[in-house]
Amino acid sequence: MKQAMLGALGLASLAAAPSYSPIECGKPYVAFHERLRHRAATISGERLAAFHRGSLRIFDACDAGHLDNVEARLVELEIRLLSAPSHLN
């Protein structure tokens, strides 16, 4: 009897779980790197690595479900790249 109650409770908790709608994380990430690739020759290796790490963190947060608008975050990262002083590129 106790096992039946626990089983029913487990099924009820699964049914009550909110539905998860996956967010597309890969396409914006790949598009960001395509845009970045065109500027790679003018960016220092250290700065380029920093942008790759930043974009990967954004992708990971999106993939884990902690970020709703991955596109906006990647655009912010790209704006930082474009607005950086020329001696940092």
Buried (B, 14 or more C-beta within 10 A) or exposed (E): EEEEEEEEEEEEEEEEEEEEEEBEBEEBBEEBBEEBEEBEEEBEEEEBEBBEEBBEEBBEBBBEEEBEEBBEBBBEBBEEBEEEEEEEE
